[in-house]
Amino acid sequence: MIRILVVDDDSGHRLILENRLTGKGCEVVAADSGAKGLVEARGGHFDVILVATSLSSGIDGYEVARRLESIPETNSVPVVLYNTHSNGADFADRGYEAGCDHYLHGQELHGLEHVIRLLVRQRRQRIDLAEQLRAHQEQPRRGPVERPREAETPPRDSAEHQNVLRELAAGRPDGVLLVDSEGTVRYADRGACELLGARLEDRHLGSLFPATGLEAFVRDARTEIREGFRFEVSSRRTRIPRILTALVVPFMLLPGAATDQGLRVVLFHDAAKRRLAADLLRLPERGIPISERGPLLEAARECYRVDRLLGDAPVVRALREAVAQACQASGPVVILGPSGSGKERIARTLHFSGASTGAFQHLRCNALVNGDVDLELFGYAKGAFPGALTDRCGLIHLAQDGTLYLDEVGSLPIATQEKLALFLENHTLLRAGSRRTERIDVRVIASSTQGVEELLAQKKLDRELARRLCETVLRAPALSEHLGDLPMIAMDALRRYGALRGLTEIGEDAMELLRRHDWKDNVEGLESVIERIAVRAEGPTIHAEHLPSSLVDRHAEYPSRDLIPAARPRGPQAPGTHSVSSAPSNQPSLPAHIPPAGEARPWDITDQDPVSLDHYEMKVLLRALDQVGGDKLAAARLLKVGKSTLYRKLKRFGIH
């Protein structure tokens, strides 16, 4: 049974998480403050620790994560920070700098179980591998170590050997195969498929890697770890050639375990990645982004599936089909669409639903000054300029085997765009101050609110870069183009943001106001409104009064056209259904009772009525109250306005 510690000072959130995780078969221990959580964590032997960032008393969630990392009893336990309110990148960066293993915000909490399951699996695998290594190191040598074959490259020194072992124990290979005694692949993880090909299982090493000697190297690893075998993998589709290093671990189980002793674990390391890792380890600052690392990819793919691009309109269906096709490729993509239409979500969907195994790096091109862009993208070498005391990787390096997303690519300087075009041509780059070119495999996705031809006409986009980027062009539609999908999108946002607060429905009065609004920020604007409502709304249903006042007032001040009545015969009406107080001096006077049928009624429109919106609005209010028998709440629903708005208008016109 998975044992989980939840640290949250919100009793409602704690209860929801306890019930949710207990229902999944987990044992849950809860703490209502950071201090109590640290005490529980020291002696609780937990598999995962969940910490809310918004702890209000004492230390906050970020400090709890930092202290858990420094405590020997807890530094190997995965820590998940979660925030039910904010989802900015700054909050996630703070979490990873504090040492958490994963960060979840409101819309990602529905994938919590996937994250927990993957973190627990990863931790257990690390523990098993560490035990294997200890068992191997403790057993006596059975004879002289075999001389490595020609293809083997032994480690240069014992320190490098220890680094390899530590990397193995930490579970950080670029690909993993499980091979039986016959040399047949029984299991291949996603990293191995990315490095070596899509279909590896049930294939023989000799056919997968002919004339490399890898099969014999793996077969000869019977009782001891063998490492240092280097070989080249030829280009697969658009992938560049790679130099890989193989390490083989004989599958040894604890005494008494019955299994095939001929199984071997083969771990692959990309030489280019190893060099990049060495560069990263020399960085002076902490906080290297880890939000998209391998062990958490499955949870991210659940959030960014192609079918999560919601909508039934033809433009949305066409977009989903185009995105699904683009996920099968690895070339550059351009995403066009108005602000807030979901271009970043499309980019993340391409990343997590595609074949990428690296990180997703996001650059807002209009947020940097010209002098910083090149350094941010391409990095620099030590001594490149005064103050460059060490090598620094650029975003392209950090996105190795992943995705670089350039938001508003037309804001990049033309000189930088020319360098990008050259990089896309040969997958090599040269850091500032360096003489050594580096080969890096990364998918580039660019977006813009302007069309490509428009950017070219304005000379904001380099023509060669445009030619290379436009291999695939996707268009994100404005919300006005699929307004019929608004209820579906709003309800999906409510499920993500309102789950922890018990919000389950959007009332028709609120939904009508959402439909009428001019969403200049498109889907992201709608989701932002739902997120803000979820923070302060109470009860299971969102009504018009819960919407932002700016949105309500803009649409509630004017009655619907179909509510302005025409005079028509009516049945007998009891007098006194509605009473009208002395109206303000600038308002027309009203009769003190409702006349019977055949007589003029207060809401009838005649030629003598002044041409005034206020005057007609007053008549609409009287007509609505009459139609619902004086029920003011029902009148508010009929008029599709909030209750407070209706009362304010009744008071304004002296109707009671």
PyMOL commands that set and color helices and strands:
alter all, ss='L'
color gray80, all
select helices_A, chain A and resi 11-22+34-43+61-70+89-98+106-138+158-169+190-196+205-208+214-219+271-281+294-303+306-308+314-327+343-352+365-367+370-378+395-398+409-411+414-426+452-457+463-469+479-501+508-516+522-536+544-546+549-556+561-563+613-627+632-639+643-653
alter helices_A, ss='H'
color red, helices_A
select strands_A, chain A and resi 3-7+27-31+48-52+79-83+102-105+175-179+185-188+226-233+242-250+264-270+333-336+360-364+403-407+428-430+437-439+443-448+473-475+505-506+541-542
alter strands_A, ss='S'
color yellow, strands_A
deselect
rebuild
show_as cartoon
